[in-house]
Amino acid sequence: MPSRFDWLLDEARLTAQTLIDRAEDLASPTLRLGITGLSRAGKTVFTTALIHALMRGGRLPVFRAMHEGRIATARLEPQPDDGVPRFDYEGHLATLVDDRRWPESTRRISELRLAIDYAPARGGRRTLTLDIVDYPGEWLLDLPLLDQSFSAFGANSLALARAPARRPLAGPFLAALDAMDPAAPADETEARRLASLFTDYLAACRAETVSMSLLPPGRFLMPGDLEGSPALTFAPLDLAEGKDAPAGSLHAMMERRFEAYKERIVRPFFRDHFARLDRQIVLIDVLSALNAGPAALADLESALDGILAAFRIGRNSWLASLFRHRIGKVLFAATKADHLHHTSHDPLEAILRRLVERALARAEGAGAEIDMVAIAAVRATREAMVKRGRAHLPAIVGVPEAGQHGADAFDGLAEAAVFPGDLPENPSALFDPAHGFNGLSDAAGGDFRFLRFRPPQVERNAGGLALPLPHIRLDRALEFLLGDRLK
C-alpha cells in the first residue's frame, strides 16, 4: 500500500501543477475538456465532430457564440503535452467522410489543442485555448481502486462474478479459482492462467448481447503495450476469512502486482491527466444496455455512479481553484439518438436521468453543474413517414452497414426504412425484471434491436472541404460545455 508520504507527494505535485496551469491561464485563457465514455459510446466520433463543428460551423442554433457570429476562427495548434499521442482528427474525419466508415474506438489517451478566436458579447477580441483530452471510460473505473486493498478488490470483483447475470460468463474462471489454494507457493504459470481466464470473463461481459459496464481493471481489456506485463498478470482471489497468505504465496504475488497496477498505471493517469480537467462529458450507449435488459441497465447505473464518484466535482472558488482543479460542469450524453425517431428522444433522456440519479444527487450537492442530453454527434439517418397498409408510421432512413439483417440482408449500399419503435414514457419498467422486461428485443410488439448505419454522405465545398456534419443536439452540448467561456 502507498505510504502517507506518497499521498502527500502526489498532493504536492497536483497543487504545483495547478498553480502552473493557473499562471498560464492568466496569460492565455485555457479550458481542459475531458471526453470519455464506456465501450461503443462513440467517443472518437464525438471528438471528431466537436472539432469539425468548431472549425467549420454549420447549423448550431443553440451554440450561441457560433450562431451569433462571434467565433471568428478555430484553428489547430500543437498540443501542450509532448508525451501524449495527438488525437488523429484528420485521419478520423477522412474515415467518416471519405470512406463512410466509423473510426476505430478509443483505446488510449490522446489530446488535441484548439485556439478559438472570438468576440465577447460586450465587444473586443479574445482567444480561448481548448485542450481536448480523449480517453477510455474504462480507465475511470480504475480510479476507485486507488482506495482499495487487494482483499477489497477481490471481494468486490468476485461478488460481481457470482451474481446471476454474470455467473455463467465467469464459470471457467470461478472453477479454476475453486480448484486452487491462494496460500500455495507463487507460480507464474498459474498466475498467467488465472489472469487470462479473468480477462476472458471481462471480455465476455462486454459483448453486445450482455453489455455489462462495470469491468475493472480497465487495462485488462485495453492493455496496449502493457500486454503480458506482470502489472496486468493478476486476478481476484478468495482467501478464507481470518487466514493470512504467507510470504512467497500466490496470493502475496497477486497482491504485489495489484499494488503495482495502481501505482504505475492508475495513479499516473489520475495525477497527470484526470485531475487537471475543468469540464467533462461522459458518453453513454444507453441503447445497447436497453437491448440487453435490466441486468445490463443496473450494471451501467453502478458504473456511472462509480465514474462520477471519481471526479473532483465542485465549483471552483477563486482561492480554491488556485490550488486544485475541480470539474465544474459534467454533461451526460446518451449517444446514437439517430437510431430512434425524435418522439423517443425525451424518453431516452428520461432513462438517462434515471441511470444517473444516485450520482447526480452527490454531484449537485458538491456544487457541480450537471446536464443531460440525447445526441448523435454525426447523424447517420433521417426521418420519414412510411405507409404500411392504411397506416403511416414514423421511420428512420439510412444505409445499414453490410452484413446487418432486418427483414432482409443489407449490402451496405442501399437505403432502408426502419421502424425503431417507441421508448416508454415511464422508464421504471425497463429497470425492473419483475415486470417481465428482458431487453427491447423481447418487448411486446416486435424486435426493437437497432441496426448499425453507415455514416452519411457529406457534401463538399468548391475547395473540396467537407461541409458541416449533420448532428442531433451537438450544439446543445457545445453551449453547455463552452458557452460561458465564450461570452
C-alpha positions in Angstrom: 0.0 0.0 0.0 1.2 3.5 -0.7 2.6 5.4 2.3 1.2 8.6 3.6 4.3 10.3 2.2 3.5 9.1 -1.3 0.0 10.5 -1.0 1.3 13.9 0.3 3.9 13.9 -2.5 1.1 13.4 -5.1 -1.0 16.2 -3.5 2.0 18.5 -3.6 2.6 17.7 -7.3 -1.1 18.3 -8.1 -1.0 21.6 -6.3 2.2 22.7 -8.1 0.7 21.7 -11.5 -2.5 23.6 -10.7 -0.5 26.7 -9.9 1.4 26.4 -13.2 -1.8 25.9 -15.1 -3.5 28.9 -13.4 -0.5 31.1 -14.2 -0.6 30.1 -17.9 -4.4 30.7 -17.8 -3.9 34.3 -16.8 -1.7 34.8 -19.9 -3.8 32.7 -22.2 -7.2 31.5 -21.0 -7.3 27.8 -21.3 -10.0 25.2 -20.7 -9.3 21.4 -20.4 -12.2 19.3 -21.6 -12.3 15.6 -20.9 -14.2 13.4 -23.3 -14.9 9.8 -22.2 -17.4 7.0 -22.2 -17.6 3.3 -22.0 -17.2 0.9 -24.8 -19.1 1.6 -28.1 -20.4 5.0 -26.8 -18.8 6.9 -29.7 -16.0 8.9 -28.1 -13.9 9.1 -31.3 -16.9 10.2 -33.4 -18.0 12.8 -30.9 -14.5 14.3 -30.5 -14.0 14.5 -34.3 -17.5 16.0 -34.8 -16.9 18.6 -32.0 -13.6 19.7 -33.5 -15.2 19.9 -37.0 -18.1 21.9 -35.8 -15.9 24.5 -34.1 -13.7 24.8 -37.2 -16.4 24.6 -39.9 -19.5 25.9 -38.2 -22.9 24.7 -39.5 -26.4 24.6 -38.1 -25.7 25.2 -34.4 -28.6 27.4 -33.3 -28.2 26.6 -29.6 -24.5 27.3 -29.5 -24.9 31.0 -29.1 -21.3 32.2 -29.8 -21.4 30.4 -33.2 -25.0 31.2 -34.0 -24.4 34.9 -33.3 -21.3 35.0 -35.5 -18.9 35.8 -32.6 -16.5 33.0 -33.3 -14.0 34.3 -35.9 -11.9 31.2 -36.3 -11.0 27.9 -34.5 -7.6 26.6 -35.5 -5.5 23.6 -34.6 -2.3 24.2 -32.6 0.5 22.0 -31.3 -0.7 20.1 -28.2 0.9 21.0 -24.9 2.0 17.5 -23.7 4.8 16.1 -25.7 4.5 12.7 -24.1 0.8 12.2 -25.1 -0.3 11.0 -28.5 -2.1 13.5 -30.7 -5.8 12.9 -31.4 -5.8 12.0 -35.1 -8.5 14.4 -36.1 -7.6 14.4 -39.8 -7.5 10.7 -40.1 -10.8 10.1 -38.3 -12.5 12.8 -40.4 -11.3 11.1 -43.6 -12.6 7.8 -42.4 -16.0 9.3 -41.7 -16.3 11.5 -44.8 -14.2 9.7 -47.5 -14.7 6.1 -46.5 -18.0 6.4 -44.8 -16.8 4.2 -42.0 -16.9 4.8 -38.3 -13.4 5.4 -36.8 -11.7 2.8 -34.6 -12.7 3.0 -30.9 -10.7 5.0 -28.3 -8.1 2.6 -26.8 -5.6 5.1 -25.3 -5.4 8.7 -24.1 -4.9 11.4 -26.8 -5.0 15.2 -26.8 -5.6 18.0 -29.3 -5.4 21.8 -28.8 -7.7 24.3 -30.5 -7.3 28.1 -30.4 -10.7 29.8 -30.6 -10.7 33.4 -31.6 -14.0 35.1 -30.6 -15.6 38.4 -29.9 -17.2 38.7 -26.4 -20.7 40.0 -26.3 -19.5 43.3 -24.9 -17.0 43.8 -27.7 -13.3 43.3 -28.3 -11.4 40.2 -29.4 -10.1 37.3 -27.3 -8.7 33.8 -27.7 -9.7 30.7 -25.7 -7.4 27.8 -25.8 -9.3 24.5 -25.7 -7.3 21.4 -24.7 -9.3 18.3 -25.6 -8.4 15.1 -23.7 -9.9 11.9 -25.1 -9.6 8.8 -23.0 -11.3 5.4 -22.5 -14.1 5.4 -19.9 -12.9 2.1 -18.6 -9.9 3.9 -17.2 -12.2 5.9 -14.9 -13.5 2.7 -13.4 -10.0 2.1 -12.1 -9.8 5.2 -10.0 -11.8 3.7 -7.1 -9.1 1.0 -6.9 -6.7 3.6 -5.5 -8.5 3.4 -2.2 -9.0 -0.4 -2.2 -6.8 -3.1 -0.8 -6.3 -6.3 -2.8 -8.7 -8.1 -0.5 -11.4 -5.5 -1.0 -10.8 -5.6 -4.8 -11.1 -9.4 -4.7 -14.3 -9.4 -2.6 -16.0 -6.8 -4.9 -14.9 -8.5 -8.1 -16.0 -11.9 -7.0 -19.3 -10.7 -5.8 -20.0 -9.3 -9.3 -18.7 -12.5 -11.0 -21.0 -14.7 -8.8 -24.1 -12.5 -9.5 -26.8 -14.4 -11.5 -26.3 -12.3 -14.7 -22.6 -12.8 -14.8 -22.0 -16.3 -13.2 -22.4 -18.2 -16.5 -19.8 -16.0 -18.2 -17.5 -16.3 -15.2 -17.8 -20.1 -15.0 -14.3 -21.2 -16.2 -12.6 -18.5 -14.1 -14.6 -19.4 -10.9 -14.0 -23.1 -11.5 -10.2 -22.5 -11.7 -10.4 -20.4 -8.6 -12.2 -23.1 -6.6 -9.5 -25.6 -7.6 -6.5 -23.6 -6.3 -5.1 -22.6 -3.0 -4.2 -18.9 -2.7 -1.7 -19.8 0.1 0.2 -22.2 -2.3 3.7 -21.1 -3.4 3.7 -18.5 -6.1 3.6 -20.0 -9.6 4.0 -17.8 -12.7 2.2 -20.3 -14.9 -0.8 -20.4 -12.6 -0.8 -16.6 -12.3 -0.9 -16.2 -16.1 -3.7 -18.8 -16.4 -5.9 -17.2 -13.8 -5.3 -13.7 -15.2 -6.2 -15.0 -18.7 -9.4 -16.6 -17.5 -10.3 -13.4 -15.6 -9.7 -11.3 -18.7 -11.8 -13.7 -20.8 -14.6 -13.3 -18.4 -14.4 -9.5 -18.5 -14.4 -9.6 -22.3 -17.5 -11.8 -22.4 -19.3 -9.4 -20.1 -18.6 -6.6 -22.6 -20.1 -8.5 -25.6 -23.0 -6.7 -27.2 -25.6 -9.3 -26.2 -24.6 -8.8 -22.5 -23.4 -5.2 -22.4 -22.1 -5.0 -18.9 -20.2 -1.8 -18.0 -18.6 -2.3 -14.6 -15.5 -4.2 -15.6 -12.4 -3.0 -13.8 -9.4 -3.3 -14.1 -9.8 -1.3 -17.3 -6.4 -2.0 -18.8 -7.2 -5.7 -18.8 -9.4 -5.1 -21.8 -7.2 -2.4 -23.3 -3.7 -3.4 -22.4 -1.8 -1.7 -25.3 1.9 -2.0 -24.9 1.4 -3.3 -21.3 0.0 -6.6 -22.5 1.8 -9.5 -20.8 3.4 -7.4 -18.2 3.4 -8.5 -14.5 1.3 -5.5 -13.6 -1.5 -6.9 -15.8 -1.0 -10.5 -14.6 -3.2 -10.8 -11.5 -6.7 -11.8 -10.7 -9.0 -11.5 -7.6 -8.5 -14.4 -5.2 -10.6 -16.0 -2.4 -8.8 -16.2 0.9 -10.7 -17.6 3.9 -11.6 -15.0 6.5 -9.0 -14.6 9.2 -6.4 -16.5 7.1 -3.2 -14.7 6.2 -1.3 -15.5 3.0 2.3 -16.3 3.7 5.2 -14.5 2.0 6.0 -16.2 -1.3 2.5 -17.4 -1.8 0.4 -16.9 -5.0 -1.9 -14.5 -3.0 1.2 -12.4 -2.0 2.4 -12.3 -5.6 -1.1 -11.2 -6.9 -1.3 -8.6 -4.2 2.1 -7.1 -5.1 1.1 -6.9 -8.8 -2.3 -5.3 -7.9 -0.4 -2.6 -6.0 2.0 -2.2 -9.0 -1.0 -1.8 -11.3 -2.4 1.0 -9.1 1.0 2.8 -8.6 2.4 2.5 -12.1 -0.7 2.7 -14.2 -3.7 4.1 -12.4 -2.1 6.8 -10.2 -0.1 8.4 -13.1 -3.2 8.7 -15.2 -5.1 10.4 -12.3 -2.2 12.7 -11.4 -1.0 13.7 -14.9 -4.3 13.9 -16.8 -7.6 13.3 -15.0 -7.0 15.6 -12.0 -6.3 18.5 -14.3 -9.7 18.6 -16.1 -12.0 21.5 -15.9 -15.1 20.2 -17.8 -16.2 16.6 -18.6 -18.6 14.9 -21.0 -19.5 11.3 -20.4 -20.9 9.5 -23.4 -23.2 6.6 -22.7 -24.5 3.9 -25.1 -27.9 3.5 -23.4 -29.4 1.7 -26.3 -27.1 -1.3 -26.0 -27.9 -1.6 -22.3 -31.6 -1.4 -23.1 -31.3 -4.2 -25.7 -29.5 -6.4 -23.1 -32.2 -5.9 -20.4 -32.5 -4.9 -16.7 -29.2 -6.5 -15.5 -27.2 -4.5 -18.0 -29.0 -1.3 -17.0 -28.4 -2.0 -13.3 -24.7 -2.6 -14.1 -24.5 0.6 -16.2 -26.1 2.5 -13.3 -23.4 1.3 -10.9 -20.6 2.1 -13.4 -21.9 5.7 -13.8 -22.1 6.1 -10.0 -18.5 5.0 -9.7 -17.4 7.2 -12.6 -18.9 10.4 -11.1 -17.6 9.5 -7.6 -14.1 9.6 -9.1 -14.5 13.2 -10.4 -13.1 16.1 -8.4 -16.6 17.7 -8.6 -17.5 21.2 -7.4 -17.5 24.8 -8.3 -14.1 26.5 -8.2 -13.9 29.4 -5.8 -11.2 31.8 -6.9 -9.0 30.8 -4.0 -9.6 27.1 -4.1 -9.0 27.0 -7.9 -5.5 28.3 -7.3 -4.5 25.1 -5.6 -6.7 22.3 -7.1 -8.7 21.8 -10.3 -12.3 20.8 -9.8 -14.6 19.7 -12.6 -17.3 22.4 -12.6 -19.5 21.0 -15.3 -20.4 17.4 -16.3 -22.5 16.5 -19.3 -24.0 13.1 -19.5 -24.9 12.3 -23.2 -27.0 9.3 -24.4 -25.5 8.7 -27.9 -27.0 7.2 -31.1 -30.2 9.3 -30.8 -30.4 9.0 -34.6 -31.3 5.3 -34.1 -34.6 6.5 -32.7 -37.4 8.7 -34.0 -37.4 12.2 -32.4 -40.5 11.3 -30.4 -38.4 8.9 -28.4 -35.6 11.4 -27.6 -37.3 12.8 -24.5 -37.9 9.3 -23.1 -34.3 8.4 -23.9 -33.2 11.4 -21.7 -35.6 10.3 -19.0 -33.9 6.9 -19.0 -30.5 8.5 -18.8 -31.7 10.7 -15.9 -32.9 7.5 -14.1 -29.5 5.9 -14.7 -27.5 8.7 -13.0 -30.0 9.6 -10.2 -27.7 8.5 -7.4 -24.6 10.0 -9.0 -26.5 13.2 -9.8 -27.6 13.8 -6.2 -24.0 13.6 -5.0 -22.6 15.8 -7.7 -25.2 18.5 -7.3 -24.6 18.5 -3.6 -21.0 19.3 -4.3 -21.9 22.3 -6.4 -21.2 20.9 -9.9 -23.4 21.9 -12.8 -24.9 18.9 -14.5 -26.9 18.4 -17.7 -28.1 15.5 -19.8 -28.9 15.2 -23.4 -29.7 12.7 -26.1 -27.3 13.3 -29.0 -26.0 12.0 -32.3 -22.6 13.7 -32.9 -22.8 12.6 -36.5 -26.4 11.9 -37.7 -26.5 8.7 -39.9 -30.2 8.7 -40.5 -33.1 11.0 -41.5 -36.8 10.7 -40.5 -39.7 9.9 -42.8 -43.3 8.8 -42.7 -43.7 5.4 -44.3 -47.0 3.8 -45.4 -47.8 0.3 -44.1 -51.2 -0.8 -45.1 -53.5 2.1 -44.3 -51.3 3.4 -41.6 -48.5 6.0 -41.8 -45.7 5.1 -39.4 -42.7 7.2 -38.3 -39.5 5.7 -39.6 -35.8 6.4 -39.8 -34.0 6.1 -43.1 -30.3 5.3 -43.6 -27.8 2.9 -45.1 -27.3 -0.1 -42.8 -23.8 -1.5 -42.7 -23.1 -4.5 -44.8 -24.0 -7.8 -43.1 -26.7 -6.3 -41.0 -30.0 -8.3 -41.0 -33.6 -7.0 -40.7 -36.4 -8.4 -42.8 -33.6 -8.7 -45.5 -29.9 -8.8 -45.5 -28.3 -5.4 -46.2 -25.4 -4.8 -48.6 -24.1 -1.5 -47.2 -25.1 0.4 -50.3 -28.9 0.7 -50.4 -31.0 2.8 -48.0 -33.6 1.2 -45.8 -36.5 2.5 -43.8 -36.6 1.1 -40.2 -39.4 1.3 -37.7 -37.4 1.8 -34.4 -40.4 1.5 -32.1 -41.2 3.8 -29.2 -39.5 4.0 -25.8 -41.8 4.1 -22.9 -42.6 7.4 -21.3 -42.0 5.9 -17.8 -38.6 4.2 -17.6 -39.3 2.3 -14.5 -40.4 -0.9 -16.3 -37.0 -1.0 -18.1 -35.2 -1.4 -14.8 -37.4 -4.0 -13.1 -37.1 -7.6 -14.1 -40.3 -8.3 -12.2 -42.2 -6.5 -14.9 -41.2 -9.2 -17.3 -39.0 -7.0 -19.5 -35.9 -8.8 -20.7 -34.5 -6.4 -23.3 -36.0 -4.5 -26.1 -35.7 -7.4 -28.4 -38.2 -9.3 -26.2 -40.6 -6.4 -25.8 -44.2 -6.8 -26.9 -44.9 -5.8 -30.4 -41.7 -6.9 -32.1 -38.0 -6.6 -32.2 -36.6 -3.2 -31.3 -32.9 -4.1 -31.7 -31.4 -1.2 -33.7 -29.3 -1.6 -36.8 -25.9 -0.1 -37.3 -25.9 2.5 -40.1 -23.0 3.8 -42.2 -22.0 7.5 -41.8 -24.0 9.8 -44.1 -22.9 11.1 -47.4 -21.3 14.5 -46.8 -21.2 17.2 -49.4 -18.1 19.3 -50.1 -17.5 23.0 -50.9 -15.7 24.2 -54.0 -12.4 23.8 -52.3 -13.0 20.2 -51.6 -13.5 20.6 -47.8 -16.3 18.6 -46.1 -19.3 20.8 -45.3 -20.6 20.7 -41.7 -21.6 17.2 -40.5 -25.3 16.6 -39.7 -26.0 16.0 -36.0 -28.6 15.9 -33.3 -28.1 18.4 -30.4 -24.3 18.7 -30.7 -24.9 22.4 -30.4 -26.6 21.9 -27.0 -23.6 20.0 -25.8 -21.2 22.8 -27.1 -23.2 25.5 -25.4 -23.2 23.7 -22.0 -19.5 22.9 -22.1 -18.1 26.0 -23.7 -20.8 28.7 -23.9 -20.0 30.5 -20.6 -16.3 30.8 -21.6 -17.2 32.5 -24.9 -19.5 35.2 -23.6 
